[in-house]
Amino acid sequence: MRLVTVKMPEVYVEGIEELVRAGRYTSRSEAIRVAVRELLRRELWGAGPLAERGWLEGVASHA
């Protein structure tokens, strides 16, 4: 995996930490990976406009 540094509003970080405390995810990193994967599925690999044009064909298998 590759390390990526991201700045985000404190309220987002607090929300992610709450999900971890509630046991929904094992870490902030896991929660963020899930969120990014879902965004990519929706926007690129699913039914989003880029998917309709065949963009990133075959990349979904890496998710």
PyMOL Python script that loads the backbone (N, CA, C, O; Angstrom):
from pymol import cmd

cmd.read_pdbstr("""\
ATOM      1  N   MET A   1       0.834  -1.186   0.000  1.00  0.00           N
ATOM      2  CA  MET A   1       0.000   0.000   0.000  1.00  0.00           C
ATOM      3  C   MET A   1       0.872   1.238   0.000  1.00  0.00           C
ATOM      4  O   MET A   1       2.032   1.214   0.410  1.00  0.00           O
ATOM      5  N   ARG A   2       0.289   2.297  -0.462  1.00  0.00           N
ATOM      6  CA  ARG A   2       0.983   3.574  -0.540  1.00  0.00           C
ATOM      7  C   ARG A   2       0.419   4.533   0.511  1.00  0.00           C
ATOM      8  O   ARG A   2      -0.795   4.611   0.698  1.00  0.00           O
ATOM      9  N   LEU A   3       1.291   5.249   1.183  1.00  0.00           N
ATOM     10  CA  LEU A   3       0.881   6.227   2.187  1.00  0.00           C
ATOM     11  C   LEU A   3       0.480   7.525   1.492  1.00  0.00           C
ATOM     12  O   LEU A   3       1.228   8.052   0.669  1.00  0.00           O
ATOM     13  N   VAL A   4      -0.701   8.035   1.827  1.00  0.00           N
ATOM     14  CA  VAL A   4      -1.211   9.282   1.262  1.00  0.00           C
ATOM     15  C   VAL A   4      -1.653  10.160   2.424  1.00  0.00           C
ATOM     16  O   VAL A   4      -2.418   9.720   3.282  1.00  0.00           O
ATOM     17  N   THR A   5      -1.178  11.390   2.453  1.00  0.00           N
ATOM     18  CA  THR A   5      -1.565  12.337   3.494  1.00  0.00           C
ATOM     19  C   THR A   5      -2.713  13.182   2.980  1.00  0.00           C
ATOM     20  O   THR A   5      -2.658  13.711   1.870  1.00  0.00           O
ATOM     21  N   VAL A   6      -3.751  13.307   3.785  1.00  0.00           N
ATOM     22  CA  VAL A   6      -4.945  14.043   3.378  1.00  0.00           C
ATOM     23  C   VAL A   6      -5.339  15.013   4.482  1.00  0.00           C
ATOM     24  O   VAL A   6      -5.356  14.649   5.657  1.00  0.00           O
ATOM     25  N   LYS A   7      -5.657  16.248   4.104  1.00  0.00           N
ATOM     26  CA  LYS A   7      -6.206  17.218   5.051  1.00  0.00           C
ATOM     27  C   LYS A   7      -7.714  17.190   4.917  1.00  0.00           C
ATOM     28  O   LYS A   7      -8.251  17.166   3.810  1.00  0.00           O
ATOM     29  N   MET A   8      -8.403  17.194   6.073  1.00  0.00           N
ATOM     30  CA  MET A   8      -9.859  17.215   6.041  1.00  0.00           C
ATOM     31  C   MET A   8     -10.377  17.954   7.256  1.00  0.00           C
ATOM     32  O   MET A   8      -9.670  18.086   8.255  1.00  0.00           O
ATOM     33  N   PRO A   9     -11.604  18.437   7.178  1.00  0.00           N
ATOM     34  CA  PRO A   9     -12.176  19.166   8.304  1.00  0.00           C
ATOM     35  C   PRO A   9     -12.226  18.297   9.561  1.00  0.00           C
ATOM     36  O   PRO A   9     -12.405  17.081   9.486  1.00  0.00           O
ATOM     37  N   GLU A  10     -12.067  18.932  10.695  1.00  0.00           N
ATOM     38  CA  GLU A  10     -12.061  18.232  11.982  1.00  0.00           C
ATOM     39  C   GLU A  10     -13.331  17.411  12.175  1.00  0.00           C
ATOM     40  O   GLU A  10     -13.275  16.320  12.742  1.00  0.00           O
ATOM     41  N   VAL A  11     -14.462  17.908  11.721  1.00  0.00           N
ATOM     42  CA  VAL A  11     -15.715  17.181  11.905  1.00  0.00           C
ATOM     43  C   VAL A  11     -15.679  15.837  11.180  1.00  0.00           C
ATOM     44  O   VAL A  11     -16.279  14.873  11.656  1.00  0.00           O
ATOM     45  N   TYR A  12     -14.991  15.750  10.043  1.00  0.00           N
ATOM     46  CA  TYR A  12     -14.853  14.474   9.338  1.00  0.00           C
ATOM     47  C   TYR A  12     -14.017  13.508  10.159  1.00  0.00           C
ATOM     48  O   TYR A  12     -14.371  12.339  10.313  1.00  0.00           O
ATOM     49  N   VAL A  13     -12.902  14.006  10.686  1.00  0.00           N
ATOM     50  CA  VAL A  13     -12.014  13.166  11.491  1.00  0.00           C
ATOM     51  C   VAL A  13     -12.761  12.654  12.727  1.00  0.00           C
ATOM     52  O   VAL A  13     -12.653  11.479  13.081  1.00  0.00           O
ATOM     53  N   GLU A  14     -13.506  13.530  13.370  1.00  0.00           N
ATOM     54  CA  GLU A  14     -14.276  13.125  14.548  1.00  0.00           C
ATOM     55  C   GLU A  14     -15.308  12.056  14.194  1.00  0.00           C
ATOM     56  O   GLU A  14     -15.496  11.099  14.945  1.00  0.00           O
ATOM     57  N   GLY A  15     -15.960  12.215  13.077  1.00  0.00           N
ATOM     58  CA  GLY A  15     -16.936  11.219  12.634  1.00  0.00           C
ATOM     59  C   GLY A  15     -16.287   9.876  12.364  1.00  0.00           C
ATOM     60  O   GLY A  15     -16.821   8.837  12.752  1.00  0.00           O
ATOM     61  N   ILE A  16     -15.150   9.888  11.708  1.00  0.00           N
ATOM     62  CA  ILE A  16     -14.425   8.646  11.436  1.00  0.00           C
ATOM     63  C   ILE A  16     -13.987   7.987  12.739  1.00  0.00           C
ATOM     64  O   ILE A  16     -14.108   6.773  12.899  1.00  0.00           O
ATOM     65  N   GLU A  17     -13.482   8.786  13.663  1.00  0.00           N
ATOM     66  CA  GLU A  17     -13.061   8.241  14.953  1.00  0.00           C
ATOM     67  C   GLU A  17     -14.242   7.643  15.713  1.00  0.00           C
ATOM     68  O   GLU A  17     -14.082   6.637  16.404  1.00  0.00           O
ATOM     69  N   GLU A  18     -15.410   8.241  15.598  1.00  0.00           N
ATOM     70  CA  GLU A  18     -16.605   7.690  16.239  1.00  0.00           C
ATOM     71  C   GLU A  18     -16.957   6.325  15.647  1.00  0.00           C
ATOM     72  O   GLU A  18     -17.330   5.409  16.380  1.00  0.00           O
ATOM     73  N   LEU A  19     -16.841   6.187  14.338  1.00  0.00           N
ATOM     74  CA  LEU A  19     -17.101   4.896  13.697  1.00  0.00           C
ATOM     75  C   LEU A  19     -16.122   3.828  14.197  1.00  0.00           C
ATOM     76  O   LEU A  19     -16.498   2.673  14.398  1.00  0.00           O
ATOM     77  N   VAL A  20     -14.870   4.228  14.391  1.00  0.00           N
ATOM     78  CA  VAL A  20     -13.859   3.289  14.908  1.00  0.00           C
ATOM     79  C   VAL A  20     -14.198   2.919  16.349  1.00  0.00           C
ATOM     80  O   VAL A  20     -14.156   1.742  16.708  1.00  0.00           O
ATOM     81  N   ARG A  21     -14.532   3.907  17.180  1.00  0.00           N
ATOM     82  CA  ARG A  21     -14.895   3.625  18.577  1.00  0.00           C
ATOM     83  C   ARG A  21     -16.114   2.703  18.664  1.00  0.00           C
ATOM     84  O   ARG A  21     -16.200   1.858  19.556  1.00  0.00           O
ATOM     85  N   ALA A  22     -17.041   2.871  17.744  1.00  0.00           N
ATOM     86  CA  ALA A  22     -18.255   2.049  17.733  1.00  0.00           C
ATOM     87  C   ALA A  22     -17.987   0.639  17.216  1.00  0.00           C
ATOM     88  O   ALA A  22     -18.869  -0.219  17.252  1.00  0.00           O
ATOM     89  N   GLY A  23     -16.774   0.403  16.739  1.00  0.00           N
ATOM     90  CA  GLY A  23     -16.418  -0.930  16.257  1.00  0.00           C
ATOM     91  C   GLY A  23     -16.786  -1.209  14.816  1.00  0.00           C
ATOM     92  O   GLY A  23     -16.686  -2.347  14.358  1.00  0.00           O
ATOM     93  N   ARG A  24     -17.215  -0.178  14.092  1.00  0.00           N
ATOM     94  CA  ARG A  24     -17.574  -0.372  12.680  1.00  0.00           C
ATOM     95  C   ARG A  24     -16.346  -0.625  11.817  1.00  0.00           C
ATOM     96  O   ARG A  24     -16.419  -1.345  10.821  1.00  0.00           O
ATOM     97  N   TYR A  25     -15.213  -0.033  12.200  1.00  0.00           N
ATOM     98  CA  TYR A  25     -13.942  -0.199  11.486  1.00  0.00           C
ATOM     99  C   TYR A  25     -12.842  -0.375  12.516  1.00  0.00           C
ATOM    100  O   TYR A  25     -12.963   0.075  13.655  1.00  0.00           O
ATOM    101  N   THR A  26     -11.763  -1.035  12.103  1.00  0.00           N
ATOM    102  CA  THR A  26     -10.664  -1.280  13.038  1.00  0.00           C
ATOM    103  C   THR A  26      -9.741  -0.085  13.179  1.00  0.00           C
ATOM    104  O   THR A  26      -8.999   0.010  14.156  1.00  0.00           O
ATOM    105  N   SER A  27      -9.775   0.838  12.206  1.00  0.00           N
ATOM    106  CA  SER A  27      -8.892   2.009  12.239  1.00  0.00           C
ATOM    107  C   SER A  27      -9.455   3.104  11.348  1.00  0.00           C
ATOM    108  O   SER A  27     -10.353   2.873  10.538  1.00  0.00           O
ATOM    109  N   ARG A  28      -8.901   4.309  11.519  1.00  0.00           N
ATOM    110  CA  ARG A  28      -9.285   5.411  10.622  1.00  0.00           C
ATOM    111  C   ARG A  28      -8.903   5.070   9.193  1.00  0.00           C
ATOM    112  O   ARG A  28      -9.655   5.346   8.258  1.00  0.00           O
ATOM    113  N   SER A  29      -7.734   4.468   9.026  1.00  0.00           N
ATOM    114  CA  SER A  29      -7.288   4.111   7.670  1.00  0.00           C
ATOM    115  C   SER A  29      -8.273   3.181   6.985  1.00  0.00           C
ATOM    116  O   SER A  29      -8.596   3.369   5.812  1.00  0.00           O
ATOM    117  N   GLU A  30      -8.752   2.178   7.710  1.00  0.00           N
ATOM    118  CA  GLU A  30      -9.705   1.250   7.115  1.00  0.00           C
ATOM    119  C   GLU A  30     -10.980   1.977   6.704  1.00  0.00           C
ATOM    120  O   GLU A  30     -11.495   1.751   5.609  1.00  0.00           O
ATOM    121  N   ALA A  31     -11.493   2.844   7.567  1.00  0.00           N
ATOM    122  CA  ALA A  31     -12.718   3.576   7.258  1.00  0.00           C
ATOM    123  C   ALA A  31     -12.533   4.450   6.016  1.00  0.00           C
ATOM    124  O   ALA A  31     -13.421   4.511   5.166  1.00  0.00           O
ATOM    125  N   ILE A  32     -11.411   5.111   5.910  1.00  0.00           N
ATOM    126  CA  ILE A  32     -11.148   5.974   4.756  1.00  0.00           C
ATOM    127  C   ILE A  32     -10.988   5.140   3.493  1.00  0.00           C
ATOM    128  O   ILE A  32     -11.487   5.527   2.436  1.00  0.00           O
ATOM    129  N   ARG A  33     -10.289   3.984   3.580  1.00  0.00           N
ATOM    130  CA  ARG A  33     -10.153   3.119   2.404  1.00  0.00           C
ATOM    131  C   ARG A  33     -11.522   2.670   1.908  1.00  0.00           C
ATOM    132  O   ARG A  33     -11.771   2.664   0.702  1.00  0.00           O
ATOM    133  N   VAL A  34     -12.416   2.293   2.829  1.00  0.00           N
ATOM    134  CA  VAL A  34     -13.761   1.862   2.440  1.00  0.00           C
ATOM    135  C   VAL A  34     -14.496   3.013   1.746  1.00  0.00           C
ATOM    136  O   VAL A  34     -15.138   2.809   0.716  1.00  0.00           O
ATOM    137  N   ALA A  35     -14.401   4.214   2.304  1.00  0.00           N
ATOM    138  CA  ALA A  35     -15.080   5.369   1.716  1.00  0.00           C
ATOM    139  C   ALA A  35     -14.559   5.662   0.309  1.00  0.00           C
ATOM    140  O   ALA A  35     -15.344   5.923  -0.602  1.00  0.00           O
ATOM    141  N   VAL A  36     -13.248   5.620   0.133  1.00  0.00           N
ATOM    142  CA  VAL A  36     -12.659   5.893  -1.185  1.00  0.00           C
ATOM    143  C   VAL A  36     -13.052   4.800  -2.174  1.00  0.00           C
ATOM    144  O   VAL A  36     -13.393   5.092  -3.321  1.00  0.00           O
ATOM    145  N   ARG A  37     -13.004   3.535  -1.731  1.00  0.00           N
ATOM    146  CA  ARG A  37     -13.389   2.428  -2.610  1.00  0.00           C
ATOM    147  C   ARG A  37     -14.834   2.595  -3.078  1.00  0.00           C
ATOM    148  O   ARG A  37     -15.126   2.391  -4.257  1.00  0.00           O
ATOM    149  N   GLU A  38     -15.739   2.964  -2.173  1.00  0.00           N
ATOM    150  CA  GLU A  38     -17.138   3.149  -2.552  1.00  0.00           C
ATOM    151  C   GLU A  38     -17.305   4.316  -3.527  1.00  0.00           C
ATOM    152  O   GLU A  38     -18.103   4.234  -4.461  1.00  0.00           O
ATOM    153  N   LEU A  39     -16.562   5.395  -3.314  1.00  0.00           N
ATOM    154  CA  LEU A  39     -16.600   6.528  -4.242  1.00  0.00           C
ATOM    155  C   LEU A  39     -16.142   6.088  -5.631  1.00  0.00           C
ATOM    156  O   LEU A  39     -16.789   6.403  -6.630  1.00  0.00           O
ATOM    157  N   LEU A  40     -15.036   5.365  -5.693  1.00  0.00           N
ATOM    158  CA  LEU A  40     -14.519   4.904  -6.982  1.00  0.00           C
ATOM    159  C   LEU A  40     -15.476   3.930  -7.655  1.00  0.00           C
ATOM    160  O   LEU A  40     -15.660   3.982  -8.871  1.00  0.00           O
ATOM    161  N   ARG A  41     -16.083   3.048  -6.878  1.00  0.00           N
ATOM    162  CA  ARG A  41     -17.077   2.132  -7.466  1.00  0.00           C
ATOM    163  C   ARG A  41     -18.226   2.911  -8.084  1.00  0.00           C
ATOM    164  O   ARG A  41     -18.663   2.615  -9.196  1.00  0.00           O
ATOM    165  N   ARG A  42     -18.710   3.903  -7.361  1.00  0.00           N
ATOM    166  CA  ARG A  42     -19.855   4.679  -7.844  1.00  0.00           C
ATOM    167  C   ARG A  42     -19.479   5.556  -9.037  1.00  0.00           C
ATOM    168  O   ARG A  42     -20.216   5.612 -10.022  1.00  0.00           O
ATOM    169  N   GLU A  43     -18.344   6.234  -8.953  1.00  0.00           N
ATOM    170  CA  GLU A  43     -17.989   7.235  -9.964  1.00  0.00           C
ATOM    171  C   GLU A  43     -17.221   6.677 -11.164  1.00  0.00           C
ATOM    172  O   GLU A  43     -17.371   7.181 -12.278  1.00  0.00           O
ATOM    173  N   LEU A  44     -16.408   5.653 -10.953  1.00  0.00           N
ATOM    174  CA  LEU A  44     -15.568   5.156 -12.041  1.00  0.00           C
ATOM    175  C   LEU A  44     -15.901   3.738 -12.478  1.00  0.00           C
ATOM    176  O   LEU A  44     -15.911   3.442 -13.673  1.00  0.00           O
ATOM    177  N   TRP A  45     -16.170   2.874 -11.533  1.00  0.00           N
ATOM    178  CA  TRP A  45     -16.310   1.457 -11.851  1.00  0.00           C
ATOM    179  C   TRP A  45     -17.741   0.999 -11.926  1.00  0.00           C
ATOM    180  O   TRP A  45     -18.006  -0.115 -12.379  1.00  0.00           O
ATOM    181  N   GLY A  46     -18.672   1.824 -11.496  1.00  0.00           N
ATOM    182  CA  GLY A  46     -20.076   1.426 -11.469  1.00  0.00           C
ATOM    183  C   GLY A  46     -20.855   2.055 -12.594  1.00  0.00           C
ATOM    184  O   GLY A  46     -20.541   1.873 -13.771  1.00  0.00           O
ATOM    185  N   ALA A  47     -21.880   2.802 -12.215  1.00  0.00           N
ATOM    186  CA  ALA A  47     -22.784   3.385 -13.198  1.00  0.00           C
ATOM    187  C   ALA A  47     -22.532   4.870 -13.428  1.00  0.00           C
ATOM    188  O   ALA A  47     -23.353   5.542 -14.053  1.00  0.00           O
ATOM    189  N   GLY A  48     -21.415   5.391 -12.938  1.00  0.00           N
ATOM    190  CA  GLY A  48     -21.122   6.809 -13.100  1.00  0.00           C
ATOM    191  C   GLY A  48     -20.803   7.169 -14.540  1.00  0.00           C
ATOM    192  O   GLY A  48     -20.632   6.282 -15.376  1.00  0.00           O
ATOM    193  N   PRO A  49     -20.722   8.451 -14.838  1.00  0.00           N
ATOM    194  CA  PRO A  49     -20.504   8.897 -16.224  1.00  0.00           C
ATOM    195  C   PRO A  49     -19.194   8.400 -16.823  1.00  0.00           C
ATOM    196  O   PRO A  49     -19.152   8.110 -18.019  1.00  0.00           O
ATOM    197  N   LEU A  50     -18.128   8.289 -16.043  1.00  0.00           N
ATOM    198  CA  LEU A  50     -16.865   7.806 -16.588  1.00  0.00           C
ATOM    199  C   LEU A  50     -16.943   6.313 -16.888  1.00  0.00           C
ATOM    200  O   LEU A  50     -16.354   5.847 -17.864  1.00  0.00           O
ATOM    201  N   ALA A  51     -17.659   5.566 -16.066  1.00  0.00           N
ATOM    202  CA  ALA A  51     -17.826   4.137 -16.302  1.00  0.00           C
ATOM    203  C   ALA A  51     -18.587   3.897 -17.603  1.00  0.00           C
ATOM    204  O   ALA A  51     -18.290   2.963 -18.348  1.00  0.00           O
ATOM    205  N   GLU A  52     -19.571   4.752 -17.864  1.00  0.00           N
ATOM    206  CA  GLU A  52     -20.359   4.604 -19.082  1.00  0.00           C
ATOM    207  C   GLU A  52     -19.496   4.769 -20.331  1.00  0.00           C
ATOM    208  O   GLU A  52     -19.826   4.233 -21.389  1.00  0.00           O
ATOM    209  N   ARG A  53     -18.401   5.501 -20.214  1.00  0.00           N
ATOM    210  CA  ARG A  53     -17.500   5.693 -21.342  1.00  0.00           C
ATOM    211  C   ARG A  53     -16.400   4.631 -21.373  1.00  0.00           C
ATOM    212  O   ARG A  53     -15.527   4.671 -22.239  1.00  0.00           O
ATOM    213  N   GLY A  54     -16.436   3.680 -20.430  1.00  0.00           N
ATOM    214  CA  GLY A  54     -15.449   2.615 -20.419  1.00  0.00           C
ATOM    215  C   GLY A  54     -14.121   2.999 -19.799  1.00  0.00           C
ATOM    216  O   GLY A  54     -13.125   2.301 -19.986  1.00  0.00           O
ATOM    217  N   TRP A  55     -14.092   4.105 -19.060  1.00  0.00           N
ATOM    218  CA  TRP A  55     -12.860   4.589 -18.442  1.00  0.00           C
ATOM    219  C   TRP A  55     -12.425   3.644 -17.339  1.00  0.00           C
ATOM    220  O   TRP A  55     -13.262   3.175 -16.568  1.00  0.00           O
ATOM    221  N   LEU A  56     -11.156   3.356 -17.247  1.00  0.00           N
ATOM    222  CA  LEU A  56     -10.582   2.457 -16.243  1.00  0.00           C
ATOM    223  C   LEU A  56     -11.157   1.058 -16.340  1.00  0.00           C
ATOM    224  O   LEU A  56     -11.406   0.411 -15.322  1.00  0.00           O
ATOM    225  N   GLU A  57     -11.363   0.599 -17.531  1.00  0.00           N
ATOM    226  CA  GLU A  57     -11.885  -0.742 -17.738  1.00  0.00           C
ATOM    227  C   GLU A  57     -10.973  -1.774 -17.095  1.00  0.00           C
ATOM    228  O   GLU A  57      -9.763  -1.761 -17.322  1.00  0.00           O
ATOM    229  N   GLY A  58     -11.531  -2.649 -16.311  1.00  0.00           N
ATOM    230  CA  GLY A  58     -10.755  -3.695 -15.662  1.00  0.00           C
ATOM    231  C   GLY A  58     -10.161  -3.309 -14.322  1.00  0.00           C
ATOM    232  O   GLY A  58      -9.667  -4.182 -13.608  1.00  0.00           O
ATOM    233  N   VAL A  59     -10.188  -2.042 -13.952  1.00  0.00           N
ATOM    234  CA  VAL A  59      -9.597  -1.618 -12.691  1.00  0.00           C
ATOM    235  C   VAL A  59     -10.441  -2.073 -11.521  1.00  0.00           C
ATOM    236  O   VAL A  59      -9.911  -2.280 -10.430  1.00  0.00           O
ATOM    237  N   ALA A  60     -11.719  -2.232 -11.713  1.00  0.00           N
ATOM    238  CA  ALA A  60     -12.615  -2.632 -10.633  1.00  0.00           C
ATOM    239  C   ALA A  60     -12.186  -3.940  -9.986  1.00  0.00           C
ATOM    240  O   ALA A  60     -12.500  -4.181  -8.820  1.00  0.00           O
ATOM    241  N   SER A  61     -11.483  -4.777 -10.710  1.00  0.00           N
ATOM    242  CA  SER A  61     -11.046  -6.045 -10.155  1.00  0.00           C
ATOM    243  C   SER A  61     -10.019  -5.862  -9.061  1.00  0.00           C
ATOM    244  O   SER A  61      -9.751  -6.804  -8.315  1.00  0.00           O
ATOM    245  N   HIS A  62      -9.429  -4.674  -8.939  1.00  0.00           N
ATOM    246  CA  HIS A  62      -8.443  -4.397  -7.900  1.00  0.00           C
ATOM    247  C   HIS A  62      -9.077  -3.909  -6.615  1.00  0.00           C
ATOM    248  O   HIS A  62      -8.383  -3.764  -5.609  1.00  0.00           O
ATOM    249  N   ALA A  63     -10.371  -3.652  -6.618  1.00  0.00           N
ATOM    250  CA  ALA A  63     -11.042  -3.063  -5.444  1.00  0.00           C
ATOM    251  C   ALA A  63     -11.296  -4.074  -4.357  1.00  0.00           C
ATOM    252  O   ALA A  63     -11.850  -3.732  -3.312  1.00  0.00           O
TER     253      ALA A  63
END
""", "prot")
cmd.dss("prot")
cmd.show_as("cartoon", "prot")
cmd.util.cbc("prot")
cmd.orient("prot")
